[in-house]
Amino acid sequence: MSWGTELWDQFDNLDKHTQWGIDFLERYAKFVKERLDIEQNYAKQLRNLVKKYCPKRSKDEEPRFTSCLSFYSILNELNDYAGQREVVAEEMAHKVYGELMRYSQDLKAERKHHLQEGRKAQQYLDHSWKQMDNSKRKFERECKEAEKSQINFDRLDNDINATKSEVEKAKAQLYLRTHMADESKNEYAAQLQNFNAEQWKHFNNAIPHIFKNLQDMDERRTVKLGETYRSFAEAERRVIPIDGCTVKKKKSDASIVVESFKSGFDPPGDFPFEDFSQNLSRTGSDGTISGTPKGEREREGAPGPRPDPKHMSRTKNKLWLFGKKPKAPSLEDFSHLPPEQRRKRLQQRIDELSKELQKEMDQRDALNKMKDVYEKNPQMGDPSSLQPKISETICNMEKLRSEIHKNETWLSEVEGKQSSRGDRRHSADNHHHTPQGRESPEGSYTEDTSQEHHTPHRRPGPPQPGNPNPDPHEFDDEFDDDDPLPVIGHCKALYSFDGQNEGTLVMAEDEVLYIIEEDKGDGWTRARKQGGEEGYVPTSYVEITLEKNSKGAVTYI
């Protein structure tokens, strides 16, 4: 990826990044310097140790015992080892530290040169913009003066009491002002044409060239660091073989810089011509004031695309490449960030929320297993003591799902796609997928349909109603049938349910209900009370037993 085309508006960030690169190189050089100092001190201490335990003796006094000879051999080996450490320190000082310090000075000078070129280019563009803006203001002033002269001439021309000399004087003043407005218009058009051409050159030639040089410089710095890493490892490997010090080439650093700083905006287009002379009539001059300006008639050969007036406000904000931008307040949907950075931040948040959701799901499953164990073995604990924690975990899961859905909606807006549930569900929620178009009567996401075929003696249900209210007509069509649905099984309520929402059924704990319609995968089962009242109840709140002769029946034990 090229910095010149992708990061045209990120001069400040590239300035900081290249400075960080030089600081990192110097930090590594400092590390090498401290390392070779340690090696030199270590070698000196080893030699002093050998000298201390190997006193000089005459040949007659030399020991002949093998234990003494072996000890002296150890001292000799240690003295050789000290020499090896001195060699390592010398190699590091010459081939790594010295080379890094020289290269650092060259990098600083090159970076300073490139940044000065960038600032000069911006100053030249600023100068062109000021000239264009001054000519525009002058054109606007001359048009206002011409309008005043025209109003004065029309007033005197229609005034029967005005003398002929007064009318002629007003007419001459009108001609003069109109001519000046016409000249200022042509001057403004020429300055605008010149500025648009300079701006096109700035963003398509000058800045890409400067940023390409900065990219080349940064890539050479990375290569140089790799070479010194190898030299550092080679200095050690020459005396003692070491594994794990080789340098592995990974993703291009230039691509990482683009991904980190890319805004996603396009370079600014040409400024449009603002005509202030539309209110002037043709009677004041030869008519050129209301026609196409001379500069604009020659505009066909100018480089750059035609501007879109809708984007002019944004273009002005992006023109000042090297100025300090005001810090925008951080918003929850990251709308204060450029599109590319906003997309990455939203995706990162979705991934983090999905990981948290997976942890809550694992915790819920573990609590349910513990509850089953307590129910089968009461002496190990009270099952009801786990219910508050289970309810809290389920509530946390619903909150996390709501947050994920909200962030996915924002992400869809950034990507220009329609928001739909389940399009980008993270792998942490793969086995907890909600069928598209299926929602619970409370408007919340529901459990995985595959759980119907397990043995959920005590399955956690959705949280108590309190989420956004459902559509009151959501279940109208399902209750319009005159003939009651046949009973396909029965269920026992594990928990009480208040059924506050439209289409749901109130039930008390341990109440027995008839099943008239199985869970379709949305976490809700249609049931009927013994009194004939029908409605939906959370599948996870009941223990279901379906009749074996009913179609597709599954018996929960």
C-alpha positions in Angstrom: 0.0 0.0 0.0 1.2 3.5 -0.9 1.2 6.2 1.7 0.9 8.8 -1.0 -2.5 7.7 -2.3 -4.0 6.2 0.9 -2.8 8.7 3.5 -2.9 12.0 1.6 -4.6 13.7 4.6 -2.5 12.1 7.4 0.6 14.3 7.5 0.6 14.8 11.3 0.3 11.0 11.9 3.1 10.2 9.4 5.2 12.9 11.1 4.6 11.2 14.5 5.1 7.7 13.0 8.5 8.5 11.4 9.6 10.2 14.6 8.6 7.1 16.6 10.5 4.9 14.1 13.7 6.9 14.7 13.1 6.9 18.5 12.7 3.2 18.4 15.9 2.7 16.5 17.8 4.8 19.0 16.2 2.9 21.9 17.4 -0.4 20.4 20.9 1.2 20.0 20.8 2.1 23.7 19.9 -1.4 24.5 22.8 -2.8 22.5 25.2 -0.3 24.2 24.1 -1.4 27.7 24.4 -5.0 26.6 27.9 -4.7 25.4 28.8 -2.7 28.6 27.5 -5.7 30.6 29.6 -8.1 28.4 32.7 -6.1 28.9 32.2 -5.9 32.7 31.4 -9.6 32.8 34.6 -10.5 30.9 36.6 -8.2 33.2 35.2 -9.9 36.3 35.8 -13.3 34.9 39.5 -12.5 34.2 39.9 -11.1 37.7 38.4 -14.3 39.1 40.8 -16.4 37.1 43.7 -14.3 38.2 42.7 -14.6 41.8 42.6 -18.4 41.8 45.5 -19.1 39.6 48.6 -17.6 41.4 52.0 -17.7 39.7 54.3 -20.6 40.8 57.6 -21.9 39.8 57.7 -25.1 37.7 58.9 -27.1 40.7 55.9 -26.0 42.7 53.4 -26.9 40.0 50.9 -29.5 41.3 50.9 -33.0 39.8 47.6 -34.1 41.2 44.8 -34.7 38.7 42.3 -32.8 40.8 44.5 -29.7 40.8 45.3 -30.0 37.1 41.6 -30.3 36.3 40.8 -27.2 38.3 43.5 -25.3 36.5 41.9 -26.5 33.2 38.6 -25.1 34.4 40.3 -21.7 35.0 41.9 -21.7 31.6 38.5 -22.5 30.0 36.9 -19.7 32.0 39.7 -17.3 30.8 38.9 -18.3 27.2 35.2 -17.7 27.9 36.0 -14.2 29.1 37.8 -13.6 25.9 34.7 -14.8 24.0 32.6 -12.3 25.8 35.1 -9.5 24.9 34.8 -10.6 21.2 31.0 -10.5 21.5 31.1 -6.9 23.0 33.5 -5.8 20.3 31.3 -7.2 17.5 28.2 -5.5 19.0 30.0 -2.2 19.4 31.4 -2.1 15.8 28.7 -3.8 13.7 25.5 -3.0 15.6 25.8 0.0 18.0 28.1 2.1 15.8 26.2 1.4 12.7 22.8 2.2 14.3 24.1 5.6 15.6 25.4 6.6 12.2 22.2 5.5 10.5 20.1 7.4 13.0 21.8 10.7 12.1 21.2 10.0 8.4 17.5 9.3 9.1 17.0 12.4 11.1 18.5 14.6 8.3 16.4 12.8 5.6 13.2 13.0 7.6 13.7 16.8 8.2 14.3 17.3 4.5 11.1 15.5 3.5 8.9 17.3 6.1 10.3 20.7 5.1 9.3 19.9 1.5 5.8 19.0 2.6 5.5 22.3 4.6 6.8 24.3 1.7 4.2 22.7 -0.6 1.4 23.5 1.8 2.6 27.1 2.2 2.5 27.5 -1.6 -1.0 26.1 -1.7 -2.0 28.4 1.2 -0.6 31.4 -0.8 -2.6 30.4 -3.9 -5.7 30.0 -1.8 -5.3 33.5 -0.2 -4.9 35.0 -3.6 -8.0 33.3 -4.9 -10.0 34.3 -1.7 -8.9 37.9 -2.0 -9.9 38.1 -5.6 -13.3 36.5 -4.7 -13.9 39.1 -1.9 -12.9 41.9 -4.3 -15.3 40.6 -6.9 -18.1 40.4 -4.3 -17.4 44.0 -3.2 -17.3 45.3 -6.8 -20.6 43.6 -7.5 -22.3 45.2 -4.5 -21.0 48.6 -5.6 -22.2 48.0 -9.1 -25.7 47.1 -7.7 -25.8 50.3 -5.7 -24.8 52.3 -8.8 -27.5 50.6 -10.9 -30.1 51.3 -8.2 -29.1 55.0 -8.1 -29.2 55.2 -11.9 -32.6 53.6 -12.1 -33.9 56.0 -9.4 -32.6 59.1 -11.2 -33.7 57.9 -14.6 -37.3 57.5 -13.4 -37.2 60.8 -11.4 -38.8 63.6 -13.5 -37.2 66.2 -11.2 -33.6 64.9 -11.8 -31.5 67.0 -14.1 -29.9 65.5 -17.2 -26.4 66.0 -15.9 -27.3 64.0 -12.7 -28.6 61.2 -14.9 -25.5 61.2 -17.1 -23.2 61.3 -14.1 -25.1 58.3 -12.5 -24.9 56.4 -15.9 -21.2 57.0 -16.1 -20.7 55.8 -12.6 -22.8 52.7 -13.4 -20.6 52.0 -16.5 -17.4 52.4 -14.4 -18.6 50.2 -11.5 -19.9 47.5 -14.0 -16.6 47.6 -15.8 -14.6 47.2 -12.5 -16.9 44.3 -11.5 -16.3 42.6 -14.9 -12.6 42.9 -14.5 -12.7 41.6 -10.9 -14.8 38.7 -12.1 -12.3 37.7 -14.7 -9.5 38.1 -12.2 -11.4 35.9 -9.7 -12.0 33.3 -12.4 -8.3 33.2 -13.3 -7.2 32.9 -9.6 -9.8 30.2 -9.0 -8.5 28.3 -12.1 -5.0 28.7 -10.9 -5.8 27.5 -7.3 -7.7 24.5 -8.5 -4.8 23.5 -10.7 -2.3 24.0 -7.9 -4.5 22.0 -5.5 -4.7 19.1 -8.0 -0.9 19.2 -8.4 -0.6 19.3 -4.6 -2.7 16.3 -3.8 -1.9 14.2 -6.9 1.8 15.0 -7.4 3.6 16.9 -4.5 2.1 15.1 -1.5 2.2 11.6 -3.0 5.8 12.1 -3.9 6.8 13.4 -0.4 4.8 10.7 1.4 6.4 8.0 -0.9 9.8 9.3 0.1 8.8 9.0 3.8 7.5 5.5 3.2 10.8 4.5 1.5 12.7 6.0 4.4 10.6 4.1 7.0 10.9 0.8 5.1 14.7 1.2 4.9 14.7 1.8 8.6 12.8 -1.5 9.1 15.3 -3.3 6.8 18.2 -1.8 8.7 16.8 -2.9 12.0 16.5 -6.4 10.6 20.1 -6.4 9.5 21.3 -5.2 12.9 19.1 -7.9 14.6 20.9 -10.5 12.5 24.3 -9.0 13.3 23.4 -9.0 17.0 22.5 -12.7 16.8 25.5 -13.5 14.7 27.9 -11.9 17.2 26.5 -14.3 19.8 26.3 -17.3 17.5 30.0 -17.1 16.6 30.9 -18.1 20.1 27.9 -19.9 21.4 25.1 -21.4 19.1 21.8 -19.8 20.0 18.4 -20.7 18.7 15.5 -18.3 18.4 17.4 -15.2 17.5 16.6 -15.2 13.7 14.4 -12.5 12.3 11.1 -13.5 10.8 9.6 -11.3 8.2 5.9 -10.6 8.8 3.3 -8.2 7.5 4.6 -5.1 5.8 5.0 -2.2 8.2 3.8 0.2 5.5 0.5 -1.7 5.2 0.1 -1.5 9.0 0.6 2.3 8.9 -2.0 2.6 6.2 -4.5 0.5 8.1 -3.8 2.5 11.3 -4.2 6.0 9.8 -6.3 5.7 6.7 -9.4 8.0 6.9 -11.4 6.8 3.9 -12.0 10.3 2.6 -11.2 11.3 -1.0 -8.9 14.3 -1.8 -10.8 17.6 -2.2 -12.1 18.5 -5.6 -12.1 21.9 -7.4 -13.7 24.9 -5.8 -16.8 26.1 -7.7 -17.1 29.5 -9.2 -19.4 31.7 -7.1 -21.1 34.3 -9.3 -22.0 37.5 -7.4 -23.1 39.4 -10.5 -26.4 37.6 -11.2 -28.4 40.5 -10.0 -26.8 42.9 -12.4 -28.6 43.7 -15.7 -26.9 44.0 -19.1 -27.7 47.7 -19.5 -24.7 48.8 -17.4 -22.0 47.5 -19.7 -21.4 45.4 -22.8 -23.0 42.4 -21.2 -19.9 40.5 -20.3 -20.6 40.8 -16.6 -23.3 38.2 -16.7 -21.7 35.8 -19.1 -19.2 33.0 -18.5 -15.9 34.4 -17.1 -13.0 34.3 -19.4 -11.1 32.1 -17.0 -13.9 29.6 -16.9 -14.1 29.5 -20.7 -10.5 28.3 -20.7 -11.1 25.9 -17.8 -11.6 22.8 -20.1 -7.9 22.0 -20.1 -7.4 22.3 -16.4 -6.6 19.1 -14.5 -8.8 17.6 -11.8 -12.4 16.4 -11.5 -15.3 18.8 -11.3 -16.4 19.6 -7.8 -19.6 18.5 -6.2 -21.2 21.4 -4.3 -22.6 19.0 -1.7 -19.1 18.2 -0.6 -17.7 21.7 -0.4 -18.0 22.1 3.3 -16.1 18.9 3.9 -13.5 19.9 1.2 -12.7 23.1 3.1 -12.1 21.2 6.3 -9.7 18.8 4.6 -7.7 21.5 2.7 -5.4 22.4 5.6 -3.3 19.3 5.6 -0.7 20.4 8.2 -2.8 22.4 10.6 -3.9 21.1 14.0 -7.4 19.7 13.8 -9.7 20.3 16.8 -10.3 17.2 18.8 -13.8 15.9 18.3 -15.7 14.5 21.3 -15.7 10.7 21.5 -19.2 9.3 20.6 -20.6 5.8 21.3 -21.0 5.0 17.6 -17.6 6.4 16.7 -19.2 8.8 14.2 -16.5 11.4 15.1 -14.0 9.1 13.3 -13.3 8.8 9.6 -15.2 6.0 7.9 -12.3 3.4 7.7 -11.3 4.0 11.3 -14.9 3.9 12.5 -15.5 0.6 10.7 -12.4 -1.0 12.4 -13.4 0.4 15.8 -16.9 -0.9 15.5 -15.7 -4.3 14.4 -13.3 -4.4 17.3 -16.0 -3.6 19.7 -18.3 -6.3 18.2 -15.5 -8.9 18.6 -15.0 -7.9 22.2 -18.7 -8.0 23.0 -19.0 -11.4 21.4 -16.2 -12.8 23.5 -17.9 -11.5 26.6 -21.1 -13.1 25.4 -19.4 -16.4 25.0 -18.1 -16.2 28.6 -21.6 -15.5 29.9 -23.0 -18.4 27.9 -20.3 -20.8 29.3 -21.0 -19.5 32.8 -24.8 -20.1 32.3 -24.1 -23.7 31.0 -21.9 -24.4 34.0 -24.5 -23.1 36.5 -27.2 -25.2 34.9 -25.0 -28.3 35.2 -24.3 -27.5 38.8 -28.0 -27.0 39.4 -28.8 -30.4 37.9 -26.2 -32.0 40.1 -27.7 -30.3 43.2 -31.2 -31.5 42.2 -30.1 -35.1 41.9 -27.9 -34.9 45.0 -29.6 -32.4 47.5 -26.9 -33.1 50.1 -24.4 -31.3 47.9 -26.3 -28.0 47.8 -29.5 -26.1 47.4 -30.5 -25.7 43.7 -32.6 -22.6 44.4 -29.4 -20.8 45.6 -28.1 -20.8 42.0 -31.2 -19.2 40.5 -30.3 -15.6 41.2 -26.9 -16.1 39.5 -28.5 -17.8 36.6 -31.0 -15.0 36.1 -28.2 -12.4 36.4 -26.2 -14.3 33.7 -29.2 -14.5 31.4 -29.8 -10.7 31.9 -26.2 -10.0 31.0 -26.4 -12.2 27.9 -29.5 -10.2 26.7 -27.7 -6.9 27.3 -24.7 -8.1 25.4 -26.8 -9.3 22.5 -28.5 -5.9 22.4 -25.2 -4.1 22.3 -23.9 -6.4 19.6 -27.0 -5.8 17.5 -26.7 -2.0 18.0 -23.0 -2.0 16.9 -23.8 -4.3 14.0 -26.4 -1.8 12.8 -23.8 1.0 12.9 -21.3 -1.2 11.1 -23.9 -1.9 8.4 -24.4 1.9 8.0 -20.7 2.4 7.5 -20.4 -0.5 5.0 -23.4 0.9 3.1 -25.5 -2.3 3.6 -28.9 -2.8 5.0 -29.0 -3.9 8.6 -30.1 -7.4 9.2 -29.8 -9.7 12.1 -27.3 -12.6 12.0 -25.4 -11.3 8.9 -22.2 -10.8 10.9 -22.8 -12.9 14.0 -19.4 -13.7 15.6 -18.1 -17.2 15.9 -18.5 -16.9 19.7 -22.3 -17.0 19.1 -22.3 -19.5 16.2 -24.0 -22.2 18.3 -26.5 -19.7 19.7 -27.8 -18.4 16.3 -31.3 -16.9 15.9 -33.1 -17.7 12.7 -33.6 -14.6 10.6 -37.0 -13.0 11.0 -37.7 -14.8 14.2 -38.1 -12.8 17.4 -39.7 -13.5 20.8 -42.9 -11.7 21.6 -40.8 -9.4 23.8 -38.5 -8.4 20.9 -35.4 -10.1 22.2 -33.1 -12.7 20.6 -33.9 -16.3 21.4 -32.1 -19.5 22.3 -30.7 -21.9 19.7 -33.3 -24.2 18.3 -31.0 -27.2 18.6 -31.5 -27.0 22.4 -34.9 -28.5 21.9 -33.4 -31.9 21.2 -31.2 -32.0 24.4 -32.4 -32.9 27.8 -32.9 -29.6 29.6 -34.4 -30.7 32.9 -33.9 -27.2 34.1 -33.3 -24.8 31.3 -32.8 -21.1 31.8 -35.5 -19.0 30.2 -35.4 -15.5 28.8 -35.5 -12.6 31.2 -38.7 -11.3 32.7 -40.7 -9.1 30.3 -39.3 -5.6 30.5 -37.6 -5.3 27.1 -39.1 -3.1 24.3 -42.8 -3.8 23.9 -43.8 -6.0 20.9 -46.2 -5.2 18.2 -49.7 -5.6 19.6 -50.9 -7.1 16.3 -48.0 -9.6 16.2 -50.1 -12.6 17.2 -53.5 -11.5 15.9 -53.4 -13.8 12.9 -52.5 -16.8 15.1 -55.6 -16.4 17.3 -58.2 -15.7 14.7 -58.9 -19.3 14.0 -62.3 -20.5 15.1 -61.3 -24.1 15.7 -59.0 -24.7 18.7 -55.7 -26.4 18.0 -55.4 -30.0 19.2 -53.4 -30.8 22.3 -50.0 -32.3 21.5 -48.6 -32.6 25.0 -48.4 -31.0 28.4 -45.9 -29.0 30.4 -45.1 -28.1 34.0 -44.0 -24.5 34.8 -40.5 -24.4 36.4 -40.8 -20.7 37.1 -43.7 -18.2 37.4 -44.3 -15.9 34.4 -46.3 -12.7 34.5 -47.2 -12.5 30.8 -47.4 -8.7 30.6 -47.0 -8.5 26.8 -49.6 -9.0 24.2 -50.0 -12.7 23.2 -48.3 -14.2 26.2 -49.8 -16.3 28.9 -49.6 -15.9 32.7 -48.5 -19.0 34.6 -47.6 -19.9 38.1 -44.8 -22.1 39.3 -45.6 -25.8 39.1 -48.8 -25.1 37.0 -49.6 -27.7 34.4 -50.6 -26.5 30.9 -51.5 -28.1 27.6 -49.1 -27.8 24.7 -50.9 -26.9 21.4 -47.9 -25.7 19.3 -44.2 -26.6 19.6 -41.4 -24.1 19.9 -40.6 -23.0 16.3 -37.1 -22.0 17.2 -37.8 -18.6 18.7 -37.8 -19.8 22.3 -41.6 -19.6 22.8 -44.2 -22.4 23.1 -47.9 -22.0 22.6 -49.9 -23.4 25.5 -53.5 -23.5 26.8 -54.7 -23.4 30.3 -57.3 -25.9 31.7 -59.8 -23.0 31.6 -59.2 -22.6 27.8 -57.0 -19.5 27.8 -54.2 -19.7 25.2 -51.0 -17.8 24.7 -47.2 -18.1 24.5 -44.9 -19.0 27.4 -41.0 -19.1 27.4 -39.9 -22.6 26.4 -37.1 -22.4 28.9 -39.6 -21.7 31.8 -41.4 -25.1 31.4 -40.7 -28.8 31.4 -42.3 -30.2 28.3 -43.7 -33.7 27.6 -45.1 -34.2 24.1 -47.4 -37.1 23.2 -45.5 -39.8 21.4 -48.2 -40.2 18.8 -48.2 -36.6 17.9 -46.4 -35.5 14.7 -42.8 -34.6 15.3 -43.2 -35.0 19.1 -40.1 -35.0 21.3 -40.4 -36.0 24.9 -38.4 -34.2 27.6 -37.6 -36.3 30.5 
